[in-house]
Amino acid sequence: MVNRPFGEGALFRKASGRKLPDPVRAAGLATWSALFLEFVLAHPAVTCVIPATGNSAHLAENLAAASHPPVPEALRRDWRKSF
C-alpha cells in the first residue's frame, strides 16, 4: 500500500513548468498525476494507492488514471529517457 504517492505535492513541484512528454500522452495519459500514479501502480508489490486529496477535481483525475489500462514495462522504460 502506498500512502501519499505524490509526496504531498513534491512531485508536482519538480514537474512544474515542464510539458508532459509526448510518449506519455501517446499512451493515453493526459496529466502528471496520471503519469505518477501509473508508475506507482505498475510496481508488482503495490496493491493500493491512497493519494490523500481533498480536492474533487484531483480525485476525478486520480480515478481516471487508476482506471487506465496498465502501460507496458517497455514503454515505461522509454519514458524514463524523456526526463
ChimeraX attribute file (.defattr): number of C-alpha atoms within 10 A of each C-alpha:
attribute: neighborCount
match mode: 1-to-1
recipient: residues
	/A:1	12
	/A:2	14
	/A:3	12
	/A:4	13
	/A:5	20
	/A:6	18
	/A:7	11
	/A:8	13
	/A:9	10
	/A:10	11
	/A:11	14
	/A:12	15
	/A:13	12
	/A:14	9
	/A:15	12
	/A:16	10
	/A:17	8
	/A:18	11
	/A:19	9
	/A:20	16
	/A:21	17
	/A:22	12
	/A:23	14
	/A:24	20
	/A:25	12
	/A:26	9
	/A:27	16
	/A:28	14
	/A:29	20
	/A:30	17
	/A:31	16
	/A:32	20
	/A:33	20
	/A:34	21
	/A:35	21
	/A:36	16
	/A:37	19
	/A:38	20
	/A:39	14
	/A:40	19
	/A:41	19
	/A:42	15
	/A:43	10
	/A:44	7
	/A:45	10
	/A:46	11
	/A:47	11
	/A:48	11
	/A:49	16
	/A:50	12
	/A:51	18
	/A:52	13
	/A:53	12
	/A:54	8
	/A:55	8
	/A:56	9
	/A:57	10
	/A:58	14
	/A:59	14
	/A:60	11
	/A:61	15
	/A:62	21
	/A:63	13
	/A:64	14
	/A:65	23
	/A:66	16
	/A:67	10
	/A:68	14
	/A:69	10
	/A:70	14
	/A:71	16
	/A:72	10
	/A:73	12
	/A:74	8
	/A:75	12
	/A:76	18
	/A:77	10
	/A:78	12
	/A:79	15
	/A:80	9
	/A:81	8
	/A:82	11
	/A:83	9
